[in-house]
Amino acid sequence: MDNLQGLIDSSITLKTIPPMIPVLFYFLGTQSSLDSIQTTFKDRKTFTYALLFQITSLPLIGLILSQIFSDSIFSLSIAVVLLAPGGFISGILTHFKEGNIPLSVTLTSITSLVSPLTTVLWLSLISVNLDDFNFNILQTFIQLALLIFAPYILGFYLNRKEVKIVKKTSPLLDKFLKVYILTITITGPYELREPLINYFNESIILVFSSIFSIYVLQNITSKLTNISKVDDRTVLIEALCQNFPIVLTLSIILNIPEMAIFGIVYYLITLLFVVPFSLIKSN
């Protein structure tokens, strides 16, 4: 474990991520439209179901799997990874799948906005069930609020006020962040290739268990709520596309080095499923 911590500490990719989180969420705030949010709110049943699935069903799946695989080095990781808000890539993949883009963007925005609170609440529950895990509630909440909530609100406010510099810089920032995400998707796994290879077999079992559980539960609950097929596939994509940078940041904040390894495997494997699914056009 000490060797793993050393690799995490020496990773240049991981060192760049925490400072970039506020930039990512500032940009998300500038791209969030009040009109889009209001449009999504009009279908209260679909929005309520989608939001509850994201902030309650996913963490519950993670908590259950952490108990089932309690002997695994990644038992805590799977519980924490499913707390993360939806990833930025979900909106792009929803577009390819011809899903409900306003719903996807709103879900990513809302879950990100409330994530400091929901993450701390779920971590408190996780700490009760896992004896070897403790964290500072106030410190974690403040860190997440500064990294996520404050930058998002700032971006949303400036966009709402139609500040000229926001419109001028948004296209450049959009391109920069896409290049950055692509870069860390390559450099992160490369820098941590040794532990990724060593722990791949163990982590892949939990990842597939997670994907299967999310897929089954989402299909069952979407049929029970009778939401449209467009909204159904939107919620599924949003549920599977967890936020890769946030997961790595949480691994640093909570001092869980193995979670960085698990987060990378989870991100790459889910992309292998979600990207082809998104590129297949629906009738």
C-alpha positions as CSV (number, residue, x, y, z in Angstrom):
1,M,0.0,0.0,0.0
2,D,2.9,2.3,0.8
3,N,4.3,1.7,-2.7
4,L,0.8,2.5,-4.2
5,Q,0.7,5.7,-2.2
6,G,4.1,6.6,-3.5
7,L,3.0,6.2,-7.1
8,I,-0.1,8.3,-6.5
9,D,2.0,11.0,-4.8
10,S,4.4,11.1,-7.7
11,S,1.8,11.1,-10.4
12,I,2.0,14.4,-12.4
13,T,-1.5,13.8,-13.8
14,L,-3.1,13.5,-10.3
15,K,-1.4,16.6,-9.1
16,T,-3.0,18.7,-11.9
17,I,-6.5,17.5,-11.2
18,P,-7.5,19.2,-7.9
19,P,-6.6,22.7,-9.3
20,M,-8.6,21.9,-12.4
21,I,-11.8,20.9,-10.7
22,P,-12.9,24.5,-10.0
23,V,-12.2,25.4,-13.6
24,L,-14.3,22.4,-14.8
25,F,-17.2,23.4,-12.6
26,Y,-16.9,27.1,-13.4
27,F,-17.3,26.1,-17.0
28,L,-20.2,23.9,-16.3
29,G,-21.9,26.8,-14.5
30,T,-21.4,29.1,-17.6
31,Q,-23.0,26.4,-19.8
32,S,-26.0,26.0,-17.5
33,S,-29.2,27.8,-18.7
34,L,-32.0,28.7,-16.4
35,D,-34.4,28.2,-19.3
36,S,-33.1,24.6,-19.8
37,I,-33.5,23.9,-16.1
38,Q,-37.0,25.2,-16.1
39,T,-37.9,23.1,-19.2
40,T,-36.6,20.0,-17.4
41,F,-38.6,20.9,-14.2
42,K,-41.9,20.9,-16.2
43,D,-41.8,17.1,-16.4
44,R,-41.6,16.7,-12.7
45,K,-42.1,13.0,-12.6
46,T,-39.2,12.3,-15.0
47,F,-36.9,14.8,-13.3
48,T,-37.7,13.6,-9.8
49,Y,-37.1,10.0,-10.8
50,A,-33.8,10.8,-12.6
51,L,-32.5,12.9,-9.7
52,L,-33.4,10.3,-7.1
53,F,-31.8,7.6,-9.1
54,Q,-28.6,9.6,-9.3
55,I,-28.3,10.7,-5.7
56,T,-29.9,7.7,-3.9
57,S,-30.0,4.5,-6.0
58,L,-26.4,4.8,-7.2
59,P,-24.9,5.3,-3.7
60,L,-27.1,2.4,-2.4
61,I,-25.7,0.1,-5.1
62,G,-22.2,1.2,-4.1
63,L,-22.9,0.6,-0.4
64,I,-24.4,-2.9,-1.1
65,L,-21.5,-3.9,-3.3
66,S,-19.0,-2.7,-0.7
67,Q,-20.6,-5.1,1.8
68,I,-20.8,-8.0,-0.7
69,F,-17.1,-7.5,-1.6
70,S,-16.0,-6.5,1.9
71,D,-12.8,-8.5,1.6
72,S,-11.6,-6.6,-1.5
73,I,-9.1,-3.8,-1.4
74,F,-11.7,-1.8,-3.5
75,S,-14.7,-2.4,-1.2
76,L,-14.6,1.3,0.0
77,S,-13.7,2.5,-3.5
78,I,-16.9,1.2,-5.1
79,A,-19.0,2.8,-2.4
80,V,-17.3,6.2,-2.9
81,V,-17.1,6.1,-6.7
82,L,-20.8,5.9,-7.1
83,L,-21.3,9.0,-5.0
84,A,-19.6,11.2,-7.7
85,P,-21.9,13.3,-9.8
86,G,-22.4,12.5,-13.5
87,G,-19.5,13.1,-15.8
88,F,-19.2,16.0,-18.4
89,I,-19.0,13.4,-21.2
90,S,-22.6,12.3,-20.5
91,G,-24.1,15.3,-22.3
92,I,-22.1,14.6,-25.5
93,L,-23.0,10.9,-25.4
94,T,-26.7,11.7,-24.8
95,H,-26.5,13.9,-27.9
96,F,-25.2,11.0,-30.0
97,K,-27.9,8.7,-28.6
98,E,-30.6,11.3,-29.4
99,G,-31.6,11.5,-25.8
100,N,-32.9,14.3,-23.6
101,I,-30.0,16.7,-23.6
102,P,-31.6,19.4,-21.3
103,L,-32.3,16.6,-18.8
104,S,-28.7,15.3,-19.0
105,V,-27.2,18.8,-18.6
106,T,-29.6,19.6,-15.7
107,L,-28.9,16.3,-13.9
108,T,-25.1,16.9,-14.2
109,S,-25.6,20.5,-12.9
110,I,-27.9,19.7,-10.0
111,T,-26.0,16.6,-8.8
112,S,-22.8,18.5,-9.0
113,L,-24.3,21.5,-7.1
114,V,-25.5,19.4,-4.2
115,S,-22.6,16.9,-4.3
116,P,-20.7,18.5,-1.3
117,L,-23.8,17.8,0.9
118,T,-24.8,14.5,-0.5
119,T,-21.2,13.2,-0.6
120,V,-20.7,14.0,3.1
121,L,-24.0,12.5,4.1
122,W,-23.3,9.2,2.2
123,L,-19.7,9.1,3.5
124,S,-21.1,9.4,7.0
125,L,-23.3,6.4,6.4
126,I,-20.4,4.5,4.8
127,S,-18.1,5.2,7.8
128,V,-20.7,3.5,10.0
129,N,-20.7,0.4,8.0
130,L,-16.9,0.3,7.4
131,D,-14.9,0.3,10.6
132,D,-11.5,1.2,9.0
133,F,-12.8,4.3,7.3
134,N,-13.0,7.7,9.0
135,F,-13.1,11.3,7.6
136,N,-13.4,14.8,8.8
137,I,-17.0,15.8,7.9
138,L,-16.6,19.6,8.1
139,Q,-13.2,19.7,6.3
140,T,-14.5,17.4,3.5
141,F,-17.6,19.5,3.1
142,I,-15.6,22.8,2.9
143,Q,-13.1,21.3,0.4
144,L,-15.9,20.1,-1.9
145,A,-17.9,23.3,-1.6
146,L,-14.8,25.3,-2.6
147,L,-13.9,23.0,-5.4
148,I,-17.4,22.5,-6.9
149,F,-20.2,24.6,-5.5
150,A,-18.5,28.1,-5.4
151,P,-17.0,27.9,-9.0
152,Y,-20.3,26.6,-10.4
153,I,-22.3,29.4,-8.8
154,L,-19.8,31.9,-10.0
155,G,-20.0,30.6,-13.6
156,F,-23.8,30.4,-13.5
157,Y,-24.1,34.0,-12.2
158,L,-21.7,35.5,-14.7
159,N,-23.5,33.7,-17.5
160,R,-26.9,34.8,-16.2
161,K,-25.6,38.4,-16.2
162,E,-24.4,38.0,-19.8
163,V,-20.9,39.2,-18.9
164,K,-19.1,39.6,-22.2
165,I,-15.8,38.1,-21.3
166,V,-17.6,34.8,-20.4
167,K,-19.0,34.5,-23.9
168,K,-15.7,35.3,-25.4
169,T,-13.7,32.9,-23.3
170,S,-16.2,30.0,-23.2
171,P,-15.3,28.5,-26.7
172,L,-11.6,28.5,-25.8
173,L,-12.2,27.1,-22.4
174,D,-14.4,24.4,-23.9
175,K,-11.7,23.3,-26.2
176,F,-9.0,23.4,-23.5
177,L,-11.1,21.3,-21.1
178,K,-11.8,18.7,-23.8
179,V,-8.1,18.4,-24.6
180,Y,-7.3,18.3,-20.8
181,I,-9.8,15.4,-20.2
182,L,-8.5,13.5,-23.1
183,T,-5.0,14.0,-22.0
184,I,-5.5,12.8,-18.4
185,T,-7.5,9.9,-19.8
186,I,-4.3,8.8,-21.5
187,T,-1.6,10.0,-19.0
188,G,-3.3,8.8,-15.8
189,P,-3.5,5.2,-16.8
190,Y,0.0,5.3,-18.3
191,E,1.6,6.7,-15.1
192,L,-0.3,4.2,-12.9
193,R,0.1,1.3,-15.4
194,E,1.9,-1.0,-12.9
195,P,-0.8,-1.0,-10.2
196,L,-3.5,-1.0,-12.9
197,I,-2.1,-4.3,-14.2
198,N,-1.6,-5.8,-10.8
199,Y,-5.1,-4.9,-9.5
200,F,-7.0,-5.1,-12.8
201,N,-8.6,-8.6,-12.2
202,E,-9.8,-7.7,-8.8
203,S,-11.2,-4.3,-9.8
204,I,-12.9,-5.5,-13.0
205,I,-15.2,-7.8,-11.0
206,L,-16.5,-4.9,-9.0
207,V,-16.8,-2.7,-12.1
208,F,-18.9,-5.3,-14.0
209,S,-21.0,-5.9,-10.9
210,S,-21.7,-2.2,-10.7
211,I,-22.5,-1.8,-14.4
212,F,-24.8,-4.8,-14.2
213,S,-26.6,-3.6,-11.1
214,I,-27.1,-0.1,-12.4
215,Y,-28.4,-1.4,-15.8
216,V,-30.9,-3.9,-14.1
217,L,-32.1,-1.4,-11.5
218,Q,-32.5,1.4,-13.9
219,N,-34.5,-0.7,-16.4
220,I,-36.8,-2.0,-13.7
221,T,-37.4,1.4,-12.1
222,S,-37.8,3.2,-15.4
223,K,-40.6,0.8,-16.4
224,L,-42.3,1.2,-13.1
225,T,-42.3,5.0,-13.5
226,N,-43.2,4.7,-17.2
227,I,-40.9,7.4,-18.4
228,S,-40.3,7.7,-22.2
229,K,-37.6,5.8,-24.0
230,V,-35.7,9.0,-24.7
231,D,-35.6,9.8,-21.0
232,D,-34.8,6.2,-20.1
233,R,-31.6,6.1,-22.2
234,T,-30.7,9.6,-20.9
235,V,-30.9,8.5,-17.3
236,L,-28.9,5.3,-18.0
237,I,-26.1,7.2,-19.7
238,E,-26.0,9.7,-16.9
239,A,-25.9,6.9,-14.3
240,L,-23.0,5.2,-15.9
241,C,-20.8,8.2,-16.7
242,Q,-19.3,9.0,-13.4
243,N,-17.1,12.0,-13.0
244,F,-13.5,10.8,-13.6
245,P,-11.7,13.9,-12.2
246,I,-13.9,14.1,-9.2
247,V,-13.3,10.5,-8.3
248,L,-9.5,11.1,-8.5
249,T,-9.9,14.2,-6.4
250,L,-11.9,12.3,-3.7
251,S,-9.2,9.7,-3.6
252,I,-6.7,12.5,-2.7
253,I,-9.0,14.3,-0.3
254,L,-9.9,11.1,1.6
255,N,-6.4,9.6,1.3
256,I,-7.6,6.4,-0.4
257,P,-4.9,5.7,-3.0
258,E,-6.5,2.5,-4.2
259,M,-9.6,4.5,-5.2
260,A,-7.5,6.3,-7.9
261,I,-6.7,2.9,-9.4
262,F,-10.3,1.7,-9.2
263,G,-11.6,5.0,-10.5
264,I,-9.5,4.8,-13.6
265,V,-10.6,1.2,-14.3
266,Y,-14.2,2.1,-13.7
267,Y,-14.0,5.1,-16.0
268,L,-12.3,3.2,-18.9
269,I,-14.6,0.1,-18.7
270,T,-17.8,2.1,-18.5
271,L,-16.7,4.1,-21.5
272,L,-16.2,0.9,-23.4
273,F,-19.9,0.2,-22.8
274,V,-21.5,3.6,-22.9
275,V,-19.7,5.0,-26.0
276,P,-20.8,2.1,-28.4
277,F,-24.3,2.3,-26.8
278,S,-24.5,6.0,-27.6
279,L,-23.3,5.7,-31.1
280,I,-26.0,3.2,-32.0
281,K,-28.9,5.3,-33.3
282,S,-32.3,4.6,-31.8
283,N,-35.4,4.2,-33.8
